[in-house]
Amino acid sequence: MRAIDLTESQCEVLGYLVGGAAKSVTQLSREALVTSQTMTGIVHNLEVKGLVERRPSPDHGRVMLVFLTPTGVEREAAARELALSVEARLRAAMTEEEFARLLELLDRAADAVGELSRPGGRRGG
């Protein structure tokens, strides 16, 4: 992701906003399973880079909605293309069975780490 000057979290947020879907920081934080404070920092960094902008919600005066800028749309497309390229290289480096096993293991790892972010999710041991 360094090649496109984005963190994984920033790429994830850009992906949530693809297609013109404006969302509040609260909505984005729920989707990303992070605190609103963490998401506020991510959105701020994306704003500094000119990839998103915030505008007041037409429905709720105090709610700010986050939108992709045209540059943000381009950068999200570049991030998606990069991810597809990495996936293609991984697929080429192993058999279909090995790739399927890799995906299974990555899913298990993501689930295990995700449990840590939920209350009571820490495992003893």
N, C-alpha and C positions, 0 to 999 in steps of 0.2 A: 504494500500500500504506500510505501515511501515514494514510489515512482510517481504517484499522483498526489502526493502531499496530503494524505488523509489517514486517519486512524481507522481501525476496524469499526469502532463505535460511530464515528462520523459517517462512514459508508452505510452503516445500518440505518442511521437516521435519514440520510438522503434517500435510501430505498423506501422508507416508510412514506416519503412525500412525493414519490413518483406519480405522475398522472394528474398533478394539480391538486392532490388531496391535502388541503391545509389542515393542520392539527395543532392543538395546544401543547404546551410543554407537558402538561399532565397526561394527555393522551399518549404522547411519545414515550414518556417515562414508563407508562403501563405496558406498552408494546415491547419496550426494550428490557423490562424487568429491572429498572434502576430507579433510584430516588428522583424526585423532581429537582432536587438540588444538583444532582449529577447531570441530569438532562439539561438543566439551565446552562451549565458550563459547556456542555457539548454544543448546544445551539449557539451560545455566545461565540465559541471558536469558529463555528461555521459562518456566522454573521461577519466576523472579522475577515474571513477569507472571501466574502462576497458570494457565498453559495446559497444562503437562505436570508430571508428578511421576515420581520415580524410586523403584523398589521392588526389593528383592533378587530375583534369579531363583530360582524354586523348584528349578531343576535345578543351578545353579552358585552356591554361596554368595557368591562374591566378585564376581559379575557383577550389575550394576544394570541393570534394564530401565526404559525410558522409556515412559510411558503418557500418553495425552491425558486431561485433566480434562474435566468437562462444559463448562467455559468454553472449553477448547481446542477441543472439538468445535464449539461455536457459532462461534468465531472462524475456524476452518478453513472452515466453511460460508460465512461472510461473505466470506472471501478467494476462495473458488471462485466465488461469485456475482459478485464484483467482476471477476474474470478473464473470466468469461463475458460480462459487460457490455462490457468493453473489446473483446473479440473481436467482439461484435455491432456495436459502433460502427465498428470497422475494416472489417468486411464491408460495412456500409452506405455507407462512404465510397469504395468502389472496386468495380470489376467483379470477377466471380469469377476471371477470368484474372489480374487484378492481385493479388488476395488470394492466389491460389495461388503466384504469383511471389514475393510477400512471404514466405510461409511457406518457400519454397525458399531464399530468401536468408538468412532467419533461421536455418534449419537449417545452412546452410553456415557462417555466422558462428559459431554455437554449436560446430560441429565444429572450426573453426579455433582458437577460444579454448580448447576442451577439450584440444587437442593441447599447448597450452602448459603444462598442469598435469601432463602425463605426463613421466616422465624421458626426456630426449633429444628432447622435443617442440618445443623452441625452434628456430625457423627462422632461419638466417642471412640477412643481406641488408641 
